[in-house]
Amino acid sequence: MTTTEPVAREGAVELKLASDFAKPGMDQWRAAAAKVLNRGRPEDKQLTGEQAVSRLVTTTVDGIEIAPIYTLEDAPAELGVPGVAPFTRGTTVHNGEADAWDVRALHEDPDAAFTKQAVLTDLERGATSLWFRIDPDAVQGEQLGEVLADALLELITVEVSSRTDQEAAAEALLKVVEADPKPANHKSVVLGLDPIGCAALNGTAPELGKLGQWVKRLDGMRNSRAIVVDATIWHNAGAGDVHELGFALATGVEYVRALMAQGLTADQAFDAIDFRVTATVDQFATIAKLRALRTAWNKVGETFGVSATKRGARQHAVTSWREITRDDAYVNMLRGTISTFAAGIGGAEAITTLPFDTVWGLPGDFSRRIARNTQVVLAEESNIVRVNDPAGGSWYVESLTSKLAEAAWAVLGKIDAAGGMAKAVVDGLPVRELEPVIAERAKRLATRKKPITGVSEFPNAGEADVTTAKPRPAAPEYKGLQWHRDSEVFEGLRDAVKASGEAKVFLACLGARRDFGGRESFASNAFHVAGLATPEVEGGSVEEIVAAFKAAGTPVACLCSSAKVYADQALPVAKALKEAGAKTVLLAGNLKELGESASEAEGVIDGTVAMGMDIVALLDQTLDTLGVSK
């Protein structure tokens, strides 16, 4: 029998898997959270459910609170629809194709022959557009025609940017495309003009008077944009998600006003602007940030009277340069994957994944291939772009999107009240706004509340240098914003130790391995952050420990064991080490673990190595004791 109707079996029973379980409520969740957090707490210090939940709330460096759990009440009543205002859920509607975003390959190598071949390799193996940085230390503008000689311009988008001379970069690109015999409507370019961002980087005053002329030069070219609001410069200068968004919005508003003053309509002004934003390893924050920018930019469009169909913010997401590490560089592949995934889920129209060896120099064939394939695999094998707004409906993502949009709008209001972004840059307002954010991030990095895998956590002190990249040319001096990577403070410590020869800290592991194993691992990892060697002794008498310490040839020692062993052995061993010449004796753990003898520790035990401590301060002090120049 052939039928399209469902056939009921005789005696079949409808299966309800959850029918025997009570529906959980928030009170039950709070009680369960309190039960976990109260383990080991004294009876008189037990937490209530509400107190337990409050302990689980975290706050980002720029003040956004992240709750431990979200419910339907945290999400907006209406989610909206992809492809239409307010564009929270995306500016386009995905139709199930794998190429739903533009794989944009960055080229910075001034070697024209290498770049020409790299362009062809990119286009043959998955890239769908090209991005050239035109600067004295990057691709040379006069060589752009040569490196694009074999590329079919009608099939790709070509973008340029510059940190030194954006108009010269735009002219170089236009010279190439205007010389191509194909009709103008077959060409797609992005001129990358961001005079406010460039001025902020170089410490100059922005000049917006020619923006309208550049927009008009692109008349007839398909999907071409003259202006790019580059929010990545603020991220690299220390901005969190809120200020990156807020400064981008304020910059975009300034450009719209300038273009309208130069004779363009609000619709034309919106059509001329793209946004370049940062994708970070905080995948949910990245997803929400891209969604929040579209939401807020739509609101800007409403204010200017822009047609509803033109209010969507087109976004080019770039994986974070600030988060790339020099040490244990291969972990950057994981960072790039997470960031690219988040950008795709967040709805970026174009994505650039920075090669894992970017810090080491100009990327070569291998690292460029890995960066390119990260996108291709995510798009074509993981299928994350076949679905419209995959994060839509997540109560956490929806709530975070709203919070970021509201906080960024407040930053926009502050900049606008101060006279606009161009004036704010000259007055130094954005830099002042970032100071507390940078300070808070530095504190979290130092205490490892914001850990960096392979650098401040699980470091590989004996790793070999990366050899896939070649040296970069000397970069121009930028007199404005200062860019710093998160891992630089730890890399500086590692460099100092490496230059000194073999600097070391002696680990006195007391008792049996079951006593000292955990503390030994924790302490050795802490010292390995700076590349310090950690010779050790396992158990033994006081005399044997002192002999091993003398053989190690270092004035710094650290005791490692459990509270039970510390109570009996820590002070006698520490005193013996001091008598044997130790300038500093540390203890892995807490001084209260010494029990009754803790009061005698002053002058004998000089500090502790524990969770939450300022690891940078500890290592600085240790290097000073070792006589290592920083």
Phi, psi and omega in degrees: 000134177248125181206152175260357180274144176295142182251120180276131177276144181296129178082005181295143180244132178294128184266122177239098188296328184263007189294335183266005182248137177288146178287121182288151178237175183295327179298320178294321180294318179298319180296320180294321178296318180296322180299319180291313184289339181274356179297123179085355179275144178300155182301324183278001180235024179292140181271144170282171178302315180297318180295321179297316180297319180296328178292337183268355177285132176246162182229134178287169182298336179253022166092010177276124180277135178246116181280160179282343181207147180233151180232178181303328182294342181275350183260156178293154181294323180242127180279336185083183186231138177301141174090356179225161180304139011271012174066016176304323186265013176124150179273344181232163176254119180285138182253014179097355178286153183281342184262048185284345172236163182269118178278102189255113183270129180271135177236126180230000187279122180287352176286104186299321181295316179297313183295322178300315179290322179296324177300311181296319179298316178302311185290329179284338191236031168126337178289145181242354174205168185232146179228121181247128170268120183256104183206167177304330180258015182224209180297138179272133184304320182290348179263359186298321178298321180294314184288339179260008188301325184259004180271142177272099187296335181288349183256354187224167168257136177243127179241144171235156173213163178207145175262354185237316184214087186291324180293322177295322178295317179296319178297319180299318179291315180298325178300320180290311185287328179289335177280343179288134186288349182293151178300154183301324183285003174261000187244144180227121182225158172231118187279344173069025181283121179216073187298330178290314179297318180296320178294320178298322181288325185260357179072035180240180178265134180293143175239114185252003190292341183256003185301318181299323179296318179294321178298317182293333179292346180263007179306130177094342179276136185286135173048036182260146182229139177272328192245138173233118173279105187268095180282346181294334180295328179284322176300312181295337177272003174115359183293146167273188183297321184295310182287327175300315178292312184298317179292325178295315179298315181297321178294316179298318178300318180298319180291322178298315179299318180296317181293320178294324177293338180263015171103359179272155175279167178298321178298316180295322179296315178296323179294340185270355191245131167246163175241136172251119186235165183263136171253124185246178180285349172278090191296321181290322177296322178294314178302311182293325181296315179296320179292321181293322179298317178296319180299312183290322180294327174298320179294322175300317179299320176301316181299321181275356181077028179287143177303142186302325183287347185251011185270359183287133178276116177277128190237132172254109183268136179236131179298149192293121171291323183297333182269352179288137180251152172280314183278146185050051190298336183292341173296337177299336175297320178291318178299316180297323180293313179299315183294318179295318176304313182297319179297319178295315179295325181286348174095025177296140178282331177221148181224137171240122176261117181288138179299151186293337183258023183305322181290330183285338179155205178282122185298146177260193185300316185295308183292328176294321180295317180299316180298316181294316183289337174303316179289316184297316180294316179298319184284314191263337181252323178276341173064027185288345182261004180279350182246141176281126175045066183302332181274352182300133181096345172291121184299324178295309183296318181296317179294315181296322176302313181295317181297317180294318180297317180293317180293320178294322178297324177294322176295317177303316180297321179294317179294318181296319179294336180273004177109005178101166188292322180299314179292321181299320179297315179297321182281350180081014182299313180301321179297318178294323178297327185276343186304311180292329178294315180296318180296318180294319179296317179301320178296317181291325176294316183294323180270359179063022167290338171242084186284153175241108183300131180086353181235292178265348174229136179053050181287150175249089189295337183258017185291156178274156177295152175283136184242010183279341184254161175245158186301144175275148172295159178299132181274153175297159176275123178263127188260007179251242181302140177255126180265138177217141175272152184299329187273358187301321183298323179284324178295325177296319177296316180298318180297319181297316180294318180298320181290336184278350187101232181251097174264145188211161174233129181277131177256118176264100184268111189266140178083207180265168183301327179296338179276315190255352188306310182295316181290324178298314180297317182295312183293316181297321178296323179297315181285332178291341176305323178266003181080014180287137173285153183227073173298150186212167171232141181251110179068200179100170179282171178302319181297318180293321178295316180296320179297319179293323178298315180297322180293331181290331177069049178218147179271005182241131178229153178225126177277138181227119175184195180261169180300322181299316181285322179303318184301329182264324193246338191301308184294315177301318180292317181298317179297320180294322179294319178298317180294334180274001175115003179293126176278328180226129172238121180252164178231127177280108182132220185231141182300332181294344178289348176287348179070226184295336182275002182300328182292341181267002187283340183299130180085349179252308176258122191267353181169177182235159173242108189214165176301139175084355181285164176280097185292330179294316178297317179301312183290325175301312180296321179296316179295324176299315179297323180282352181076027180271126179281135181251000000 
